[in-house]
Amino acid sequence: MGSYEPSEIERKWQERWQTERAFSVPSISDKPKYYLLDMFPYPSGHGLHVGHLKGYVASDIVARYKRMRGYNVLHPMGWDSFGLPTERQAEKDGISPQRVTSRNIQTFKRQLNLIGVSYDWERELATSDPTYYRWTQWIFSVLFERGLAYQADVSVNWCPALGTVVANEEVRDGVYIDTGDAVERRTMKQWLLKITAYADRLPRRRRVARGGEGVAAQLDWAIRRCACSLRRSRSACLI
């Protein structure tokens, strides 16, 4: 029996999967449907880290198992590609954030393909693509029309050096963890989403939710949560 040479064997089968469109998912099929969605990564300039792969390999195992069980598995990948780090990197490199994002996405995609995950790349999307965020803008307009999006004065984490609001998770010991710049609390007018308008529906959803205690805990969190930060939109939302 010959030795296992990843650079040869993996490349051989990955090229075959690509040629035969092995993971392309037909929109119409007689097979039972199974939708498996990973959390989209933020495509930073550093590329993938082991935390990404820990989740993506696990979900890929499920996707392959379901295919073998006869399901029509929709397993897409995309990019959570709006972010302050990209804007800062663009300033340093003297190029547009769009070019930085495109470059980083190419790096992430190449690395994901190296591990052979079974994504349907024909359904790839990026949240910074106008053809995508036109729909998030439309959703916001509907929320606004129905009184669910509004403005109010809110206490936020303001970073004077960056000239923007940063999320609670990005602040440690009074500084922005990515740059070390000082952060202060300020009251500013922000866009808010009135998610509590739907709080009475969540207990009913909990009774029928599939996913065990993990799902129940998330619903409890959503009911009790007081505020959350929307990093990219530089605002906060109350729920």
N, C-alpha and C positions, 0 to 999 in steps of 0.2 A: 504494500500500500504506500503510495507516494505521500510526501509531506504536504501539509496545508499551506498554500501560498496565497494569502489574502489578496495581494496586489494583482494576481492573475485570476483566481477563481471569482472573487467578488466582481471584478470588472467584467468578466465574461457574462455573468448572469444579469448584472445590472444593464448592460448593453442590450441583452436579449429582452429584458422586461420593457425597456424603452422602445425598442423596435416593434415589439408586438403589442404595445400599449396595454400591458398586462393589468394595470390598475386603473385604466380609464373606466368610468362608470356610466352606463347608459341611463338616460333620463327615464326611459320606459322599459320596464322589465317585469316578467312574471314572477321573479324571485321575491321573497320577503325582503323588505327594506331594513337597512341598519345604518344609522348615521353616527359616525364617530368623529368628534371634533376635538382637536388639541387646542390648548391655549396658544394663540399666536405669539411668537416671540417678538420682542422689540429688537430690530436689527442694528445693534451697535457695531462700532468698528472693531470690537474685540472678537467677534465671532461667537460660535457656540461654546457653552461651557458644560461641564458634566451634569449640572442640574437640568439643562434642557434635555439631554440624552436620556436621563433617568426616566423622565415622563414620556418622551416620544417613543422610546423602545418598548415600554410597557403597553402603550396604546396600539403600537404596531402589531404586537403579539395578538391582541384582541382582534384587530382588523383581519389579520391573516386567518385566525381561527374561525371567525364568522364567515369568511369567504369559503373556507373548506367545508363549512356546515351548510352551504348553499344560499347564503344571503347575498343580496346586491348591496355591497358595502360602499357607502360614500365616506371617504376618508380624505378630506381636503387639507390644504395648508395655506396660510396667508401670513401677513406681516402687520404687526401693530406699529406702524411706521411713522406716526407723529411723535415728536419728542424734543424736549429742550436740549438734550445732549447732541442731537444732530445739528441743531442750530449753532451750538457753540463750536462743534467740529468744523462746520462750514465756514465760520468766521476765521478759525485758525488756518484752514487750508486755502482760504480765498476763493472758494467755489460755492455754488448754490446748494442749499439743503437738499434739493431734488437730486443732484448728482451724488451727494454723500449717501443718501438713502438708497439710490440705485446700486451704488458700489457695494454697500453693506449687504443688501439683499442678495446680490450675486455670490458674495462670500458665504452667507448662511445657506443658500440653496446648494452650493457646491459641497459644503460640509454635510448637509443632510443626505445628499445623494451618495456620499461616500459610505454611509452606514446602511444604505439600502432600504430605507423606510418606504412603505408602499403607498405613497400619496398619489392622488389624481392631480397631477400638476396642471392639467387643462382647466382646472377650477381654481387656480391660484388667484389670490387677490391681495391688495395692499390698502390699508385704511387711508393712506395719503394719495391714493389715486382718485381724481375727480369723478370718475365713473362709479366709484364706491361711495365717497363722502357726500355726493349729491343726495343720496338716500338718507344718510344720517341727518343732513340738513333738513330734508323733507320731514323726517320724524320729529325733529325739534319744532318745526313750524306747526305741525299738528298738535304737539303738546302745548305750544304757546296759545294756539287758537282755542284750546279746550281749558285754558286756565291752569295747566299743570306745569308750565314753565313761567317763572316770574323773577323779579329782582328784589333783593333786600340787602341790608347792611349786615355783614358777617365778619367775624373775627377769623383772620387767615394768617398763614405764614408768609411774610413778605421778605424777599431777598433784595436789598437795595442794589447790590453789585450786579445782579442779573436783571433787575427791573421786572420781576415777575413773582407770582405766587407759586410756592412749592408744596407738595403733599406732606402730611404728617410723617409718612414713612421715609421721607427724604431728609428729615431733620433729626440731628442727634446732638445733644448738649449745646443747643443754640446755634448750630452751624449747618449749612447744606453739606450733606455727606460727600457729594461728588467733587466739590471744589474747596470746601472749608470756609466759604464766605458766610458772614454773619447773617442770621435770620431773626427777624423781630415780628411780634404779633401786632397786626394792624386791623382796624375795622374798615372794610371796603365793600362797595356795592358789587354784588355777585349775582350770577344767574343761578337759580335754584330749581329743583324738580320736586314737585309735591307728591312724592311716592307714597306718603302716608295716606293719601286718598284711597289707596288700594289695600291698606293694612287689614281691613276686615275680611278680605278674600283669602289671605294667606293661611289662616287656620284651616279653612276648608280645603285649600290646596294641600296642606300638610297631611290631611287624612288620606288623600289619594296619591300622594307623591310616592314614586318608586325610587329606591336608593337608600333606604334605611335611615339610621341615625344621622349620617352625614348630611343628607338632604334636610332632615328635620332641624338640625342645628343651624344650617344656613338660613332657613325660613325664620327661626327664632331670632337670629342675628338681624335679619332684615326688618323684623317688627320692632326690635328694641333700639336699633341703631339711631343715633341722633344726627350725625353729620358725616359726610365723606368728601374727599377732595377729588376734583377732576383736573388732573395735572396738565393735560395738553390744552384744555380750554381755559386754563388759568382761572378757574372758578371753583366754587364749592356747591354741593347739593345737599339739601336737608331731606331726610327721609323719616 
